[in-house]
């Protein structure tokens, strides 16, 4: 697996720009509040509107903390996007990270905190990757299946996945709730191949969307066919990578446990 996903992180410059944005936002809100107070004092309490989209309300001091919280959240989102961390996380861990972002529980934006965050990512990349591979492994091996190509203990050359597509009035489209698993599958195979994470428009989901009407597609790693009953048939082209996925995902461990 490559670690190039965090190659370009100008932390000092990013923090400097963030701190400047905080100062500018603080000044701007204070100036708006001052302008509102001046208008209300001069022309009456209902004549204090300043912002065009805020015609029936005014900016208050309590809005300051909310605005600064939004800046902090967006800064962390940008930092995490730069690291491409979510592309190597399991879906479960990515969800936990999103919940931390939305709850505002991540630390303040400082050079020290951001560098520590990046350092923690680097030291845990192997664990994150193993979790992502295991999650994909479990997704590809349904515990019970009517399809002979599917096995419980390891992933064979071909698998059939259900409920991957929706058909309606003669048209077919991917089930948007299942797209996340295809993203994970695609990223895991790129990482197993040492090519880093995949990017638009070469990602699997985009390729399927572009070929949805033909009901088949092919990438460097997969041959795919899908049907209006919702099934997706995947044939793996790189059996060496499939073998590594089985080894990391726990196929041998499961056989022994059985």
LOKOL-15015 format. One line per field, with one value per residue: residue in three letters; y, x, z of N, C-alpha, C in turn. Coordinates in Angstrom, 1 decimal, padded with zeros to 4 digits. Layout:
r	c(ala; ...)
nnorth	c(Y; ...)
neast	c(X; ...)
nup	c(Z; ...)
canorth	c(Y; ...)
caeast	c(X; ...)
caup	c(Z; ...)
cnorth	c(Y; ...)
ceast	c(X; ...)
cup	c(Z; ...)
end
This chain:
r	c(unk; unk; unk; unk; unk; unk; unk; unk; unk; unk; unk; unk; unk; unk; unk; unk; unk; unk; unk; unk; unk; unk; unk; unk; unk; unk; unk; unk; unk; unk; unk; unk; unk; unk; unk; unk; unk; unk; unk; unk; unk; unk; unk; unk; unk; unk; unk; unk; unk; unk; unk; unk; unk; unk; unk; unk; unk; unk; unk; unk; unk; unk; unk; unk; unk; unk; unk; unk; unk; unk; unk; unk; unk; unk; unk; unk; unk; unk; unk; unk; unk; unk; unk; unk; unk; unk; unk; unk; unk; unk; unk; unk; unk; unk; unk; unk; unk; unk; unk; unk; unk; unk; unk; unk; unk; unk; unk; unk; unk; unk; unk; unk; unk; unk; unk; unk; unk; unk; unk; unk; unk; unk; unk; unk; unk; unk; unk; unk; unk; unk; unk; unk; unk; unk; unk; unk; unk; unk; unk; unk; unk; unk; unk; unk; unk; unk; unk; unk; unk; unk; unk; unk; unk; unk; unk; unk; unk; unk; unk; unk; unk; unk; unk; unk; unk; unk; unk; unk; unk; unk; unk; unk; unk; unk; unk; unk; unk; unk; unk; unk; unk; unk; unk; unk; unk; unk; unk; unk; unk; unk; unk; unk; unk; unk; unk; unk; unk; unk; unk; unk; unk; unk; unk; unk; unk; unk; unk; unk; unk; unk; unk; unk; unk; unk; unk; unk; unk; unk; unk; unk; unk; unk; unk; unk; unk; unk; unk; unk; unk; unk; unk; unk; unk; unk; unk; unk; unk; unk; unk; unk; unk; unk; unk; unk; unk; unk; unk; unk; unk; unk; unk; unk; unk; unk; unk; unk; unk; unk)
nnorth	c(-001.2; 002.2; 005.2; 007.7; 009.3; 011.4; 013.4; 016.1; 018.5; 021.5; 022.6; 024.8; 027.1; 026.7; 026.8; 029.5; 030.8; 030.0; 031.2; 033.8; 034.0; 033.5; 035.8; 037.8; 037.1; 037.4; 040.2; 041.1; 040.3; 041.7; 044.3; 044.3; 043.9; 046.3; 048.1; 047.4; 048.1; 050.9; 051.6; 050.9; 052.5; 055.0; 055.0; 053.4; 050.4; 048.3; 048.9; 047.9; 046.0; 044.7; 042.8; 041.4; 038.9; 038.4; 039.6; 039.6; 039.4; 039.8; 039.9; 038.5; 038.6; 036.1; 034.6; 034.6; 032.6; 030.3; 030.8; 030.8; 028.1; 026.9; 027.6; 026.3; 023.6; 023.4; 023.8; 021.6; 019.6; 020.2; 019.7; 017.0; 016.1; 016.7; 014.9; 012.6; 010.7; 009.5; 007.8; 005.6; 004.6; 002.2; 001.9; 002.0; 003.3; 005.7; 006.8; 007.3; 009.2; 011.3; 011.8; 012.8; 015.2; 016.6; 016.8; 018.6; 017.8; 017.5; 018.7; 022.1; 024.2; 024.2; 024.4; 022.5; 020.6; 019.8; 018.7; 016.6; 015.1; 014.3; 012.8; 010.7; 009.5; 008.5; 006.7; 004.8; 003.8; 001.2; -000.3; 000.9; 000.3; -002.5; -002.8; -001.7; -003.5; -005.8; -005.2; -004.9; -007.5; -008.9; -007.8; -008.8; -011.5; -012.9; -014.3; -016.2; -017.5; -017.9; -018.2; -020.1; -019.1; -017.6; -017.9; -018.8; -018.7; -017.6; -015.3; -015.9; -016.2; -015.1; -013.2; -012.6; -010.0; -008.8; -006.5; -004.3; -002.6; -000.6; -000.9; 000.8; 001.7; 000.8; 001.8; 001.7; 002.0; 002.6; 001.5; 004.0; 003.8; 001.6; 002.3; 003.2; 000.9; 000.0; 002.0; 001.6; -001.0; -000.5; 001.4; -000.3; -002.2; -000.7; 000.2; -002.2; -002.8; -000.9; 001.6; 003.9; 005.8; 005.8; 008.2; 010.5; 010.9; 008.2; 006.3; 003.5; 003.7; 005.9; 004.9; 002.8; 004.3; 005.7; 003.7; 002.5; 001.9; 000.1; -002.0; -003.4; -003.3; -002.6; -002.6; -002.1; -003.9; -005.3; -007.1; -006.4; -007.1; -006.3; -006.6; -006.2; -007.2; -006.4; -007.5; -007.6; -008.8; -009.7; -010.2; -010.9; -009.6; -009.5; -011.9; -012.2; -009.9; -010.5; -012.7; -011.6; -010.0; -011.9; -013.1; -011.1; -010.3; -012.5; -015.1; -017.6; -017.8; -018.0; -020.4; -022.2; -021.7; -022.8)
neast	c(000.8; 000.6; 001.9; 001.6; -000.6; -000.6; 001.2; 001.4; 001.0; 000.7; 000.9; 001.5; 001.0; -001.7; -002.9; -002.3; -003.8; -006.4; -006.5; -006.4; -008.8; -010.6; -010.2; -011.0; -013.7; -014.7; -014.3; -016.0; -018.5; -018.8; -018.8; -021.1; -023.0; -022.6; -023.4; -026.1; -027.0; -026.6; -028.4; -030.8; -030.9; -031.0; -033.1; -035.1; -036.3; -037.1; -035.8; -033.3; -032.2; -029.6; -028.4; -029.3; -030.6; -031.5; -033.9; -035.9; -034.7; -031.8; -028.2; -026.7; -024.7; -024.5; -024.4; -021.9; -020.2; -021.3; -020.8; -017.9; -017.6; -018.5; -016.5; -014.3; -015.1; -015.3; -012.6; -011.4; -012.6; -011.5; -008.8; -008.9; -009.8; -007.6; -005.7; -006.8; -007.8; -010.4; -010.7; -009.3; -010.2; -012.3; -015.9; -017.3; -015.4; -015.1; -017.6; -017.7; -015.7; -016.9; -019.1; -017.8; -016.8; -019.2; -020.2; -018.5; -016.3; -013.6; -010.2; -009.0; -008.0; -004.8; -001.3; 000.2; -001.9; -002.9; -000.6; -000.2; -002.5; -002.1; 000.2; -000.8; -002.4; -000.5; 000.9; -001.1; -001.9; -001.5; -003.3; -005.7; -006.0; -006.1; -008.5; -010.3; -009.9; -010.9; -013.5; -014.5; -014.0; -015.9; -018.2; -018.2; -018.6; -021.3; -022.9; -024.9; -026.0; -027.7; -026.3; -024.0; -021.5; -020.7; -018.9; -018.5; -016.2; -014.0; -013.2; -014.1; -013.2; -015.4; -018.2; -021.6; -023.7; -026.4; -029.2; -028.0; -028.7; -031.4; -034.5; -036.8; -039.7; -038.7; -036.1; -032.8; -030.7; -028.0; -028.2; -028.2; -027.5; -025.9; -023.7; -021.5; -020.1; -019.0; -017.3; -015.5; -014.6; -013.3; -011.2; -009.8; -008.7; -007.1; -005.3; -004.2; -002.8; -000.8; -001.2; -002.2; -005.1; -008.2; -009.3; -011.8; -012.3; -011.9; -012.9; -014.7; -017.5; -018.3; -017.6; -019.4; -021.8; -021.5; -021.9; -024.3; -026.6; -025.8; -025.3; -023.0; -019.5; -016.0; -012.9; -009.5; -009.3; -011.8; -014.4; -017.7; -021.2; -024.6; -028.0; -031.6; -033.0; -031.6; -029.1; -025.5; -022.8; -019.6; -016.4; -013.2; -010.2; -007.5; -006.0; -004.0; -004.2; -006.7; -006.1; -004.5; -006.3; -008.1; -006.3; -005.7; -008.3; -009.2; -009.9; -008.5; -008.3; -011.0; -011.7; -010.2; -011.4; -013.8)
nup	c(000.0; -000.8; 000.7; -000.2; -000.1; 001.6; 000.8; 000.1; 002.2; 003.3; 006.1; 007.9; 006.3; 005.8; 008.3; 008.9; 007.0; 007.9; 010.5; 009.7; 008.4; 010.5; 012.0; 010.2; 009.9; 012.5; 012.8; 010.7; 011.6; 014.0; 013.0; 011.4; 013.5; 014.8; 012.8; 012.6; 015.2; 015.1; 013.1; 014.3; 016.5; 015.3; 013.4; 014.3; 016.0; 014.2; 011.9; 011.5; 009.7; 007.9; 006.2; 003.0; 002.7; 005.2; 006.0; 007.9; 010.3; 012.6; 012.9; 015.8; 018.8; 019.7; 017.4; 016.6; 017.8; 016.6; 013.9; 014.0; 014.7; 012.4; 010.6; 011.8; 011.5; 008.7; 008.1; 009.2; 007.6; 005.2; 005.6; 006.2; 003.7; 002.1; 003.1; 002.1; 003.6; 004.1; 002.0; 002.5; 004.8; 006.6; 006.0; 008.4; 010.1; 008.8; 009.0; 011.7; 011.9; 010.4; 012.1; 014.3; 013.2; 012.6; 015.1; 016.3; 017.8; 017.3; 017.8; 018.4; 015.6; 015.2; 014.5; 015.9; 016.7; 014.2; 012.9; 014.7; 014.3; 011.6; 012.0; 013.6; 011.7; 009.9; 011.4; 011.9; 009.5; 008.4; 010.0; 009.5; 006.8; 006.8; 008.2; 006.3; 004.1; 005.3; 005.7; 003.1; 002.2; 003.9; 002.8; 000.2; 000.6; 001.3; 004.1; 003.7; 000.7; -002.4; -004.7; -006.6; -007.2; -005.0; -002.0; 001.4; 002.9; 001.5; -001.1; -004.4; -007.9; -009.1; -008.1; -007.0; -006.4; -004.6; -004.8; -005.8; -007.8; -009.0; -010.7; -012.7; -014.3; -016.8; -016.8; -015.4; -012.5; -010.3; -006.9; -004.6; -001.9; -001.9; -003.2; -001.8; -001.1; -003.4; -004.0; -001.8; -002.5; -004.9; -004.1; -002.3; -004.0; -005.7; -003.8; -002.8; -005.1; -005.0; -006.0; -004.8; -003.9; -005.8; -008.2; -009.5; -013.0; -013.2; -011.4; -010.1; -009.6; -011.2; -013.8; -014.0; -013.9; -016.3; -018.1; -017.6; -019.1; -021.0; -019.4; -018.7; -017.9; -017.7; -015.9; -014.9; -012.9; -012.7; -014.3; -015.1; -014.9; -014.9; -013.9; -014.4; -012.3; -010.2; -009.5; -009.4; -011.2; -010.6; -011.9; -011.1; -012.3; -011.5; -010.1; -008.3; -006.6; -005.5; -004.1; -002.1; -000.9; 000.2; 002.0; 003.8; 004.6; 005.9; 005.1; 005.3; 008.1; 008.8; 007.7; 009.3; 011.7; 011.3)
canorth	c(000.0; 003.5; 006.3; 009.0; 010.1; 012.6; 013.9; 017.5; 019.1; 022.8; 022.8; 026.1; 028.0; 026.4; 027.4; 030.9; 031.3; 029.8; 032.2; 035.1; 033.9; 033.7; 037.3; 038.5; 036.8; 038.1; 041.6; 041.4; 040.1; 042.8; 045.5; 044.1; 044.2; 047.7; 048.8; 047.2; 048.9; 052.3; 051.8; 050.8; 053.7; 056.2; 055.0; 052.6; 049.0; 047.5; 049.3; 047.5; 045.0; 045.0; 041.8; 041.3; 037.6; 038.3; 040.8; 039.6; 039.1; 040.5; 039.2; 038.8; 038.2; 034.6; 034.0; 034.6; 031.3; 029.4; 031.1; 030.3; 026.7; 026.5; 027.8; 025.2; 022.4; 023.4; 023.7; 020.2; 018.9; 020.5; 019.0; 015.5; 015.8; 016.8; 013.7; 011.5; 009.7; 008.8; 006.8; 004.3; 004.1; 001.4; 002.7; 002.2; 004.3; 006.9; 007.3; 007.8; 010.5; 012.3; 012.2; 013.7; 016.5; 017.2; 017.1; 019.6; 017.3; 017.6; 019.8; 023.4; 024.2; 024.7; 023.7; 021.3; 019.7; 019.2; 017.8; 015.4; 014.4; 013.7; 011.8; 009.6; 008.8; 007.8; 005.6; 003.8; 003.5; -000.2; -000.8; 001.4; -000.4; -003.8; -002.7; -001.5; -004.7; -006.8; -004.7; -005.2; -008.9; -009.3; -007.3; -009.7; -012.9; -013.0; -015.5; -017.2; -017.0; -018.9; -018.3; -021.0; -018.4; -017.0; -018.8; -018.2; -018.6; -016.7; -014.7; -016.6; -015.3; -014.4; -013.0; -012.0; -009.2; -008.5; -005.2; -003.2; -001.7; -000.4; -000.8; 001.5; 002.1; 000.4; 002.3; 001.0; 002.9; 002.0; 001.8; 004.9; 003.3; 000.6; 002.9; 003.3; -000.3; -000.1; 002.9; 000.9; -002.1; 000.1; 001.9; -001.3; -002.9; 000.2; 000.3; -003.5; -002.7; 000.1; 002.8; 004.9; 005.8; 006.2; 009.6; 010.8; 010.1; 006.8; 005.5; 002.4; 004.2; 006.8; 004.0; 002.1; 005.2; 006.0; 002.5; 001.9; 001.4; -001.1; -003.1; -004.0; -002.4; -003.3; -001.7; -002.8; -004.9; -006.0; -007.2; -006.3; -007.1; -006.1; -007.0; -005.4; -007.7; -005.8; -008.2; -007.2; -009.9; -009.2; -011.1; -010.3; -009.8; -009.6; -012.9; -011.9; -009.0; -011.2; -013.6; -010.8; -009.6; -013.1; -013.4; -010.0; -010.3; -013.5; -016.3; -018.8; -017.8; -018.4; -021.9; -022.8; -021.5; -023.7)
caeast	c(000.0; 001.3; 001.6; 001.7; -001.8; -000.4; 002.5; 001.3; 000.2; 001.4; 000.2; 001.7; 000.2; -003.2; -003.3; -002.2; -005.0; -007.5; -006.5; -006.8; -010.3; -011.3; -010.1; -011.9; -015.1; -015.0; -014.4; -017.1; -019.7; -018.8; -019.1; -022.5; -023.8; -022.5; -024.3; -027.5; -027.3; -026.7; -029.7; -031.9; -030.9; -031.3; -034.3; -036.1; -035.9; -037.4; -035.1; -031.9; -031.8; -028.4; -028.1; -030.5; -031.2; -031.9; -034.8; -036.7; -033.9; -030.6; -027.1; -026.5; -023.4; -024.5; -024.2; -020.4; -019.7; -021.8; -020.0; -016.6; -017.7; -018.6; -015.1; -013.5; -015.6; -014.9; -011.2; -011.0; -013.1; -010.5; -007.6; -009.1; -009.9; -006.3; -005.0; -007.5; -008.0; -011.6; -010.6; -008.7; -010.9; -013.5; -017.1; -017.6; -014.6; -015.3; -018.8; -017.3; -015.0; -017.9; -019.9; -016.9; -016.8; -020.5; -020.4; -017.5; -015.4; -012.2; -009.5; -008.9; -007.1; -003.5; -000.2; 000.5; -003.0; -003.0; 000.5; -000.5; -003.6; -001.5; 001.1; -001.6; -002.8; 000.6; 001.2; -002.2; -002.3; -001.7; -004.5; -006.9; -006.0; -006.6; -010.0; -011.0; -009.9; -011.7; -014.9; -014.8; -014.1; -017.2; -019.3; -018.2; -018.9; -022.5; -023.0; -025.8; -026.3; -028.2; -025.5; -022.9; -020.2; -020.4; -018.5; -018.6; -014.9; -013.1; -013.8; -013.7; -012.9; -016.6; -019.2; -022.8; -024.2; -027.8; -029.8; -027.0; -029.4; -032.9; -035.1; -038.1; -040.3; -037.8; -034.7; -032.0; -029.7; -027.3; -028.8; -027.3; -027.1; -024.9; -022.5; -020.3; -019.4; -018.3; -016.2; -014.5; -014.0; -012.3; -010.1; -009.0; -007.9; -006.0; -004.3; -003.5; -001.9; 000.2; -001.4; -002.9; -006.6; -008.7; -010.0; -012.8; -013.4; -011.5; -013.4; -015.6; -018.9; -018.4; -017.5; -020.7; -022.8; -021.4; -022.2; -025.4; -027.6; -025.3; -025.4; -021.7; -018.4; -014.7; -011.8; -008.2; -009.5; -013.0; -015.4; -019.0; -022.5; -025.7; -029.3; -032.7; -033.5; -030.8; -027.8; -024.3; -021.9; -018.2; -015.3; -011.9; -009.2; -006.2; -006.2; -003.0; -004.7; -007.8; -005.4; -004.1; -007.6; -008.5; -005.4; -005.9; -009.7; -009.4; -010.4; -007.8; -008.7; -012.4; -011.7; -009.7; -012.4; -015.0)
caup	c(000.0; -000.9; 001.7; -000.9; 000.0; 002.5; 000.4; 000.1; 003.3; 003.7; 007.3; 008.4; 005.5; 005.9; 009.6; 008.8; 006.3; 008.7; 011.5; 009.1; 008.1; 011.8; 012.4; 009.3; 010.2; 013.7; 012.5; 009.9; 012.4; 014.9; 012.2; 011.1; 014.7; 015.1; 011.9; 013.0; 016.4; 014.7; 012.4; 015.2; 017.4; 014.6; 012.6; 015.0; 016.2; 013.1; 010.7; 011.7; 008.8; 007.1; 005.2; 002.2; 002.9; 006.6; 006.1; 009.1; 011.5; 012.7; 013.5; 017.2; 019.3; 019.9; 016.1; 016.4; 018.1; 015.6; 012.7; 014.1; 014.7; 011.0; 010.1; 012.3; 010.9; 007.3; 008.0; 009.4; 006.5; 004.1; 006.0; 006.0; 002.3; 001.6; 003.4; 001.4; 004.7; 004.0; 000.9; 003.0; 006.0; 006.4; 006.0; 009.8; 010.7; 008.1; 009.6; 013.1; 011.7; 010.0; 013.3; 015.1; 012.5; 012.8; 016.6; 016.7; 018.9; 016.9; 018.6; 017.7; 014.5; 015.4; 013.8; 016.7; 016.6; 012.8; 012.7; 015.5; 013.6; 010.5; 012.5; 014.0; 010.5; 009.3; 012.3; 011.9; 008.1; 008.2; 010.7; 008.7; 005.5; 007.1; 008.5; 005.0; 003.4; 006.0; 005.5; 001.7; 002.3; 004.4; 001.9; -000.9; 001.0; 002.1; 004.9; 003.1; -000.7; -003.3; -005.9; -006.5; -007.3; -003.7; -001.0; 002.8; 003.6; 000.8; -002.3; -005.6; -009.0; -009.5; -007.1; -007.4; -005.3; -004.7; -004.4; -006.2; -008.8; -009.0; -012.0; -012.5; -015.6; -017.9; -016.6; -014.3; -011.9; -009.1; -005.6; -004.1; -000.6; -002.0; -004.0; -000.9; -001.0; -004.6; -003.8; -001.0; -003.2; -005.9; -003.4; -001.8; -005.1; -006.1; -002.7; -002.9; -006.3; -004.7; -006.9; -004.1; -004.0; -007.1; -008.4; -010.6; -013.5; -013.4; -010.3; -010.5; -009.6; -012.4; -014.9; -014.1; -014.3; -017.8; -018.9; -017.0; -020.1; -021.7; -018.4; -018.5; -017.8; -017.4; -015.5; -014.8; -011.9; -012.7; -015.4; -014.4; -015.6; -014.0; -014.4; -013.9; -011.0; -009.2; -009.2; -010.0; -011.3; -010.7; -012.2; -010.7; -013.3; -010.9; -009.0; -007.3; -005.6; -004.9; -003.1; -001.0; -000.2; 001.0; 003.1; 004.8; 005.0; 006.9; 004.6; 006.0; 009.5; 008.8; 007.4; 010.5; 012.8; 011.0)
cnorth	c(001.2; 004.4; 007.7; 009.9; 011.3; 013.4; 015.4; 018.1; 020.4; 023.3; 024.3; 027.2; 027.9; 027.0; 028.9; 031.5; 031.1; 030.9; 033.5; 035.1; 034.1; 035.2; 038.1; 038.3; 037.5; 039.6; 041.9; 041.3; 041.3; 044.1; 045.4; 044.4; 045.7; 048.5; 048.6; 048.1; 050.4; 052.6; 051.8; 052.0; 055.0; 056.2; 054.1; 051.1; 048.1; 047.9; 049.0; 046.4; 045.5; 044.0; 041.5; 040.0; 037.4; 039.4; 040.8; 039.2; 039.9; 039.5; 039.5; 038.3; 036.7; 033.9; 033.9; 033.2; 030.2; 029.6; 030.5; 028.8; 026.1; 026.6; 026.6; 023.9; 022.3; 023.2; 022.2; 019.3; 019.0; 019.7; 017.5; 015.2; 015.8; 015.5; 012.5; 010.4; 008.8; 007.7; 005.5; 003.8; 003.1; 002.3; 003.0; 003.3; 005.7; 007.6; 007.9; 009.1; 011.6; 012.7; 013.1; 015.1; 017.2; 017.6; 018.2; 019.1; 017.2; 018.8; 021.1; 023.3; 024.9; 023.9; 022.4; 020.2; 019.0; 018.3; 016.5; 014.5; 013.6; 012.6; 010.6; 008.8; 007.9; 006.6; 004.5; 003.4; 002.0; -000.8; -000.3; 000.6; -001.8; -003.8; -002.5; -002.7; -005.7; -006.4; -005.1; -006.8; -009.4; -008.9; -008.3; -011.2; -013.0; -014.3; -016.6; -016.7; -018.2; -019.1; -019.1; -020.3; -017.9; -018.1; -018.1; -017.9; -017.8; -016.2; -015.4; -015.6; -014.5; -014.3; -012.4; -011.3; -008.8; -007.1; -004.1; -002.2; -001.7; -000.2; -000.2; 002.1; 001.9; 000.9; 001.6; 002.0; 002.2; 002.4; 002.7; 004.5; 002.3; 001.1; 002.9; 002.1; -000.5; 000.9; 002.3; -000.2; -001.6; 000.6; 000.8; -002.0; -002.0; 000.3; -001.1; -003.5; -001.6; 001.3; 003.9; 004.8; 006.3; 007.5; 009.6; 011.3; 008.6; 005.8; 004.5; 002.9; 005.0; 005.9; 003.3; 003.1; 005.5; 004.9; 001.8; 001.3; 000.2; -002.3; -004.0; -003.0; -003.2; -002.2; -002.6; -004.0; -005.8; -006.0; -007.3; -006.4; -007.0; -006.3; -006.2; -005.9; -007.2; -006.4; -007.6; -008.4; -009.3; -010.3; -010.4; -010.7; -010.1; -010.6; -012.8; -011.0; -009.6; -012.1; -012.8; -010.3; -010.7; -013.3; -012.3; -010.0; -011.4; -014.8; -017.6; -018.9; -018.3; -020.0; -022.7; -022.8; -022.5; -025.1)
ceast	c(000.9; 000.9; 001.6; 000.5; -001.7; 000.9; 002.5; 000.4; 000.9; 000.7; 000.3; 000.9; -001.3; -003.6; -003.3; -003.4; -006.3; -007.6; -006.9; -008.3; -011.1; -011.3; -011.0; -013.4; -015.6; -015.2; -015.7; -018.4; -019.9; -019.3; -020.6; -023.4; -023.7; -023.4; -025.7; -027.9; -027.4; -028.0; -030.8; -032.0; -031.3; -032.7; -035.4; -035.7; -036.1; -036.7; -033.6; -031.4; -030.6; -028.2; -029.4; -031.2; -031.6; -032.9; -035.6; -036.0; -032.6; -029.5; -026.9; -025.2; -023.4; -024.2; -022.6; -019.9; -020.1; -021.0; -018.6; -016.5; -017.7; -017.2; -014.2; -013.8; -015.1; -013.4; -010.8; -011.5; -012.0; -009.2; -007.8; -009.2; -008.5; -005.5; -005.6; -007.8; -009.2; -011.6; -010.0; -009.3; -012.0; -014.7; -017.5; -016.8; -014.8; -016.6; -018.5; -016.6; -016.0; -018.8; -019.1; -016.9; -018.1; -020.8; -019.5; -016.6; -014.0; -011.5; -009.5; -007.9; -005.8; -002.4; 000.1; -000.6; -003.1; -001.8; 000.4; -001.5; -003.0; -000.5; 000.4; -002.1; -001.7; 000.9; 000.2; -002.6; -002.5; -002.9; -005.7; -007.1; -006.6; -008.1; -010.8; -011.1; -010.9; -013.2; -015.3; -014.9; -015.5; -018.4; -019.4; -018.6; -020.2; -022.6; -023.8; -026.2; -026.8; -027.4; -024.3; -021.6; -019.8; -020.0; -018.4; -017.2; -013.8; -013.8; -013.2; -013.5; -014.2; -017.5; -020.5; -023.4; -025.6; -028.1; -028.8; -027.6; -030.9; -033.4; -036.5; -038.5; -039.3; -036.4; -034.1; -031.0; -029.1; -028.1; -027.8; -026.8; -026.0; -023.6; -021.3; -019.5; -018.5; -017.1; -015.1; -013.8; -012.9; -011.1; -009.2; -008.1; -006.8; -004.9; -003.5; -002.5; -000.8; 000.0; -002.2; -004.4; -007.0; -009.4; -010.9; -012.0; -013.1; -012.0; -014.5; -017.1; -019.2; -018.4; -018.9; -021.8; -022.7; -021.8; -023.5; -026.4; -027.1; -025.2; -024.2; -020.6; -017.1; -013.7; -010.5; -008.4; -010.7; -013.7; -016.8; -020.1; -023.6; -027.0; -030.5; -033.3; -032.6; -029.4; -026.7; -023.3; -020.5; -017.3; -014.0; -010.8; -007.8; -006.3; -005.1; -003.4; -005.9; -007.2; -005.0; -005.3; -008.1; -007.6; -005.6; -007.3; -010.0; -010.0; -009.8; -008.2; -010.1; -012.5; -011.2; -010.7; -013.6; -014.6)
cup	c(000.0; 000.2; 001.1; -000.7; 000.8; 002.1; 000.5; 001.1; 003.9; 005.0; 007.8; 007.6; 005.7; 007.3; 009.6; 008.1; 007.1; 009.8; 011.0; 008.8; 009.4; 012.2; 011.5; 009.6; 011.5; 013.5; 011.7; 010.7; 013.3; 014.2; 011.8; 012.3; 015.0; 014.1; 012.2; 014.2; 016.0; 014.0; 013.3; 016.1; 016.6; 014.0; 013.2; 015.0; 015.1; 011.8; 010.8; 010.8; 008.0; 005.9; 004.3; 002.4; 004.4; 006.9; 007.4; 010.4; 011.5; 013.2; 014.9; 017.6; 019.4; 018.5; 015.9; 016.7; 017.1; 014.3; 012.8; 014.2; 013.3; 010.4; 010.5; 011.6; 009.5; 007.2; 008.2; 008.2; 005.3; 004.4; 005.8; 004.5; 001.7; 001.9; 002.6; 002.4; 004.5; 003.0; 001.4; 004.2; 005.6; 006.5; 007.5; 010.4; 010.1; 008.6; 010.9; 012.9; 011.3; 011.2; 014.2; 014.5; 012.8; 014.2; 017.1; 017.8; 018.5; 017.6; 017.8; 016.6; 014.8; 014.7; 014.6; 016.6; 015.2; 012.5; 013.5; 014.9; 012.4; 010.9; 013.0; 012.8; 010.0; 010.1; 012.3; 010.5; 007.9; 008.8; 009.9; 007.5; 005.8; 007.4; 007.2; 004.2; 004.0; 005.7; 004.1; 001.6; 002.7; 003.5; 000.7; -000.6; 001.9; 002.8; 004.4; 001.7; -001.5; -004.6; -005.7; -006.5; -005.9; -002.7; 000.4; 003.3; 002.8; -000.4; -003.5; -006.7; -009.4; -008.3; -007.7; -006.2; -005.6; -004.3; -004.7; -007.2; -008.6; -010.4; -011.8; -013.9; -016.7; -017.8; -015.4; -013.8; -010.7; -007.9; -004.9; -002.7; -000.7; -002.7; -003.1; -000.9; -002.3; -004.6; -002.9; -001.7; -004.2; -005.2; -002.9; -002.8; -005.6; -005.0; -002.6; -004.0; -006.1; -005.6; -006.2; -004.3; -005.4; -007.1; -009.6; -011.8; -013.7; -012.3; -010.8; -010.6; -010.9; -013.7; -015.1; -014.5; -015.8; -018.7; -018.4; -018.0; -020.8; -020.7; -018.3; -018.5; -017.5; -016.9; -015.4; -013.9; -012.0; -014.0; -014.7; -015.4; -014.5; -014.7; -013.7; -012.6; -009.9; -008.9; -010.0; -010.0; -011.5; -010.9; -011.9; -011.7; -012.7; -009.8; -008.0; -006.2; -004.9; -003.8; -001.9; -000.2; 000.7; 002.2; 004.2; 005.4; 006.0; 006.4; 005.2; 007.4; 009.7; 008.6; 008.6; 011.6; 012.6; 011.4)
end
